[in-house]
C-alpha cells in the first residue's frame, strides 16, 4: 500500500502557487448558513435544555457556496450555479456572495422555492443545536434548463467541474443526464460530492469524494450478513461506476484513494485539533478540484485535500483556509 511520503513537498508548494490560474465551475445546492452565538449559564425550567443568551448573529454562504468560497480564498476563480428563493434569505445570500467577491452569474431565482437555511446555535465554542429550513423537493424543469444554459456558457473557460449534492433538490436525474453529457463533450474533469441515492448517475466521472458512511451505504455495508471491508467497498464502487477514482474520507483515519490498476493510497489524518467538522467535506472537494485543475495527479490532489481538511477542522463553523496556511501545513508535516 502506497503512502503520501512519495509526494515531494516542493511539488505540492508548486501546485498551490498555480491555484490562482485555475477556473472551477460548481453546480449544486445553495444554502444560507446562519450562526447564532451566545453563552449558557442555566438550564431551562421548562425542559432539560440549555438557555442560550444570544450575543450576535452571522450569515455565511453555505452548501455548494462554501465549496466556492474555499476555492476563492485559495486564489482560484470560481463560477457557482444553483437556485435561491425570492426571499430575504436569498437576498442575504447574494449580498454575502458579492461581499466575498464570489461570482453571482449562476444564481437562479425561483419564486416558488424558499432559500435553504441551516441555523446553528453556538455556545462556548460548542454547537448546541442545528435547525434546518428547506424545501428539498426537486427543482423545476425550468430551473434545470437555466443551469444547463449557464454551464454551456462557462464550460469552455473551466478547468474542472464540481457537482455538490446536498440532497436539497438541485442534483436530480433530469438535470444530471444532459449536464454530464455536456461536460464529457468538453472533456473536463468532474469531481462529485455525492448523495447515496444518486451514486448510479455518476458513471465515468473523474472522482467521487464520499465519506465512509456514504460509501458503505452506496455499496451495501453488509451483504448477506457479511462484514464488508473498506478495500472491497472502494474497489466495488470504482468498478460499478467506471470512474477514474474514489476518494473516501475517513475522519480521524484520514483518507483512502482508490484508482484503477493502482494500489490503494492511504493518507493519515493531518488534523492536530478538531473543533468543528462542519464543511470539512466542502474543503476537501474544493482543494481536490483545485489540485487537478492546476495539473496535479489524483494522488497529489488528494494529499493537498487531506492537508486542507486537517486545517479547517481546527476552526469553528463552516470555515475556509488561506494559501499561506496550506503552505505552512505542507512544510510542517514534512511531506517528502
C-alpha positions in Angstrom: 0.0 0.0 0.0 1.5 3.4 -1.1 1.8 6.4 1.2 2.0 10.1 0.9 5.7 10.0 1.6 6.3 9.6 -2.1 4.9 13.1 -2.8 7.6 15.8 -2.7 6.9 18.9 -0.7 8.2 21.2 -3.3 5.8 19.7 -5.9 2.9 20.4 -3.6 4.0 24.0 -3.0 4.3 24.5 -6.8 0.7 23.3 -7.2 -0.6 25.8 -4.6 1.2 28.6 -6.4 -0.8 27.6 -9.6 -4.2 27.8 -7.8 -4.7 31.4 -8.9 -4.6 30.3 -12.6 -7.4 27.8 -12.2 -11.1 28.2 -13.0 -13.7 25.9 -11.4 -17.4 25.5 -12.1 -19.5 24.4 -9.1 -23.1 23.1 -9.6 -25.1 22.3 -6.5 -27.4 23.3 -3.6 -27.1 26.8 -2.4 -27.6 27.1 1.4 -27.5 30.1 3.8 -25.6 29.3 6.9 -26.8 31.2 9.9 -24.9 31.3 13.2 -26.3 32.4 16.5 -23.6 32.9 19.0 -24.2 33.1 22.7 -23.5 31.9 26.3 -25.2 29.3 28.5 -25.4 29.9 32.3 -28.5 27.9 33.2 -30.9 25.1 32.3 -34.5 26.0 31.2 -37.2 25.4 33.9 -39.5 24.3 31.1 -37.4 21.4 29.8 -33.9 19.9 30.4 -32.3 22.1 27.8 -29.7 24.9 28.0 -30.9 28.5 27.8 -28.7 30.4 25.3 -28.2 34.1 25.9 -27.7 35.4 22.3 -24.8 37.8 21.8 -24.6 38.0 18.0 -25.6 36.5 14.7 -23.7 35.9 11.4 -24.5 34.7 8.0 -22.3 32.9 5.5 -22.7 31.3 2.1 -23.1 27.5 2.7 -23.6 24.3 0.8 -22.0 24.4 -2.7 -21.3 28.1 -2.0 -19.0 27.1 0.8 -17.1 25.0 -1.7 -17.0 28.1 -4.0 -15.7 30.2 -1.1 -12.9 27.7 -0.3 -11.8 27.9 -3.9 -11.9 31.7 -3.8 -9.9 32.0 -0.6 -7.2 29.8 -2.1 -6.9 32.0 -5.2 -8.9 30.1 -7.8 -11.6 31.7 -10.0 -15.0 30.0 -9.3 -18.4 30.0 -11.1 -21.1 28.6 -8.8 -24.6 27.8 -10.1 -27.6 27.0 -8.0 -31.1 28.0 -7.0 -32.4 30.5 -4.4 -35.8 31.7 -3.3 -37.1 35.2 -3.9 -36.9 36.0 -0.1 -34.9 37.8 2.5 -32.7 34.8 3.0 -31.9 34.7 -0.7 -31.0 38.4 -0.7 -28.8 37.9 2.3 -27.0 35.1 0.4 -26.5 37.1 -2.8 -25.3 40.0 -0.7 -22.8 37.7 1.1 -21.5 36.4 -2.2 -20.9 39.9 -3.6 -19.2 40.9 -0.4 -16.8 37.9 -0.7 -16.3 38.5 -4.4 -18.0 35.3 -5.5 -19.4 35.4 -9.0 -23.3 35.7 -8.9 -23.9 35.0 -12.6 -25.1 31.5 -11.9 -27.7 32.5 -9.2 -31.1 31.3 -10.3 -34.1 32.8 -8.5 -37.3 30.6 -8.1 -40.3 32.4 -6.7 -42.0 29.1 -5.7 -39.0 27.8 -3.7 -37.7 29.1 -0.4 -33.9 29.6 0.2 -32.5 26.7 2.2 -31.3 27.8 5.6 -29.2 25.9 8.2 -29.2 27.7 11.6 -26.5 26.6 14.1 -26.7 27.8 17.7 -23.2 28.1 19.2 -22.5 28.5 22.9 -19.0 28.5 24.5 -17.5 27.2 21.2 -19.9 24.2 21.1 -22.8 23.7 18.7 -25.9 23.3 20.8 -28.5 22.6 18.1 -29.0 22.9 14.4 -32.3 23.9 12.8 -32.9 23.3 9.0 -35.5 25.1 7.0 -35.8 23.8 3.5 -37.9 22.5 0.6 -36.0 19.6 -0.6 -38.2 18.6 -3.5 -36.6 18.6 -7.0 -36.1 21.9 -8.7 -38.3 22.8 -11.7 -37.5 21.8 -15.2 -37.3 25.5 -16.0 -34.6 25.9 -13.3 -32.7 22.9 -14.6 -32.7 24.4 -18.1 -31.3 27.6 -16.8 -28.5 25.7 -15.1 -27.7 23.9 -18.3 -27.5 27.2 -20.1 -25.1 28.7 -17.5 -22.9 25.6 -17.8 -22.9 25.9 -21.6 -21.7 29.5 -21.3 -18.9 28.8 -18.8 -17.7 25.3 -19.7 -15.1 26.2 -22.3 -13.2 28.5 -19.8 -13.4 26.0 -17.0 -10.5 23.7 -15.8 -12.6 21.4 -13.6 -16.3 20.9 -12.6 -17.6 20.1 -9.1 -21.0 18.5 -8.6 -22.0 19.3 -5.0 -25.1 17.2 -4.0 -26.6 18.1 -0.6 -29.9 16.4 -1.4 -31.8 19.7 -1.5 -33.3 19.2 -4.9 -30.8 20.7 -7.4 -28.9 17.5 -8.3 -31.7 15.3 -10.0 -31.6 12.8 -12.8 -33.4 15.1 -15.3 -30.6 17.7 -14.8 -27.7 15.3 -14.4 -28.2 13.4 -17.7 -27.8 16.4 -20.0 -25.3 18.0 -17.7 -22.9 15.1 -17.7 -23.2 14.7 -21.5 -22.3 18.4 -21.9 -19.3 18.2 -19.5 -18.0 15.0 -21.1 -18.2 16.5 -24.5 -15.7 19.1 -23.5 -13.6 16.5 -21.6 -13.5 18.4 -18.3 -12.5 16.7 -15.1 -15.6 16.1 -13.0 -15.4 15.8 -9.2 -18.6 14.8 -7.3 -19.6 15.0 -3.6 -22.5 12.6 -3.9 -25.6 11.5 -2.0 -26.1 7.8 -1.8 -29.3 7.7 -3.9 -27.6 9.4 -6.9 -24.4 7.3 -7.0 -25.5 5.3 -10.1 -25.9 8.6 -12.0 -22.2 9.5 -11.8 -20.9 7.0 -14.3 -17.4 7.7 -15.7 -16.6 10.8 -13.6 -13.1 11.7 -12.6 -13.7 11.1 -8.9 -16.3 10.9 -6.2 -15.5 12.1 -2.6 -17.9 10.2 -0.3 -17.3 9.9 3.4 -17.2 6.4 4.9 -20.9 6.2 5.7 -21.9 7.3 2.2 -19.5 4.9 0.5 -20.7 1.9 2.6 -24.3 2.9 2.1 -24.0 3.1 -1.6 -22.1 -0.2 -1.9 -24.0 -2.1 0.9 -22.4 -2.2 4.3 -23.5 -5.8 5.0 -24.1 -8.2 2.1 -25.9 -11.4 3.3 -24.7 -10.7 6.8 -21.1 -10.5 5.8 -19.0 -7.6 7.1 -17.5 -5.6 4.2 -14.0 -4.1 4.4 -13.2 -0.7 3.0 -11.0 -2.1 0.3 -13.9 -4.1 -1.1 -16.2 -1.0 -0.9 -13.7 1.3 -2.7 -12.9 -1.2 -5.4 -16.5 -2.2 -5.8 -17.7 1.3 -6.3 -14.8 2.0 -8.7 -15.8 -0.9 -10.9 -19.6 -0.3 -10.6 -19.3 3.4 -11.6 -16.5 3.2 -14.1 -14.9 6.3 -12.6 -11.2 7.1 -12.6 -11.1 7.2 -8.8 -12.9 7.2 -5.5 -11.6 9.3 -2.6 -13.2 8.1 0.7 -12.8 10.5 3.6 -12.4 8.5 6.9 -12.5 11.2 9.7 -9.7 10.6 12.2 -8.3 7.8 9.9 -7.5 10.2 7.1 -8.4 9.2 3.5 -8.2 6.4 1.1 -7.8 6.9 -2.7 -8.9 4.1 -5.0 -7.7 4.2 -8.6 -7.9 1.8 -11.5 -4.9 -0.6 -11.7 -3.1 1.1 -8.8 -2.6 0.1 -5.1 -4.9 1.8 -2.6 -3.4 5.1 -1.5 -3.9 5.7 2.3 -3.3 9.1 3.7 -3.2 9.5 7.5 -5.1 12.4 9.1 -3.3 15.8 9.4 -5.6 17.3 12.0 -4.0 18.3 15.2 -7.1 19.6 17.0 -10.7 19.1 15.9 -13.2 21.8 16.9 -15.8 21.5 14.2 -16.2 19.2 11.2 -18.9 21.4 9.6 -18.0 22.0 6.0 -14.8 19.8 6.0 -16.1 17.8 3.1 -16.5 21.1 1.2 -12.9 22.0 1.7 -11.8 18.5 0.6 -13.5 18.6 -2.8 -12.6 22.3 -3.3 -8.9 21.6 -2.8 -9.0 18.3 -4.7 -10.5 20.1 -7.7 -8.1 23.0 -7.5 -5.2 20.5 -7.5 -6.5 18.7 -10.5 -7.2 21.9 -12.3 -3.6 23.0 -11.6 -2.2 19.8 -13.2 -1.8 17.6 -10.1 -2.1 13.8 -10.3 -5.0 12.3 -8.3 -2.6 11.4 -5.5 -1.1 14.8 -5.3 -4.5 16.4 -5.3 -5.7 14.0 -2.5 -2.7 14.8 -0.3 -3.4 18.6 -0.7 -7.1 18.0 0.1 -6.1 16.0 3.2 -3.8 18.7 4.5 -6.5 21.3 3.9 -9.1 19.2 5.8 -6.7 19.0 8.7 -6.6 22.8 8.9 -10.3 23.5 8.5 -11.5 21.1 11.2 -9.4 23.2 13.7 -11.7 26.1 13.1 -15.2 26.8 14.3 -18.1 26.8 11.8 -18.0 26.4 8.0 -14.5 27.9 7.6 -12.1 28.3 4.7 -8.3 28.4 4.5 -5.7 30.7 3.0 -2.8 29.7 0.7 -0.3 30.6 3.5 -2.0 28.1 5.9 -1.8 25.3 3.3 1.8 26.1 2.5 2.7 26.0 6.2 1.0 22.7 6.6 3.0 21.2 3.7 6.2 22.4 5.4 5.3 21.4 8.9 4.1 17.9 8.0 7.3 17.2 6.2 5.7 15.6 3.1 8.6 14.2 1.1 
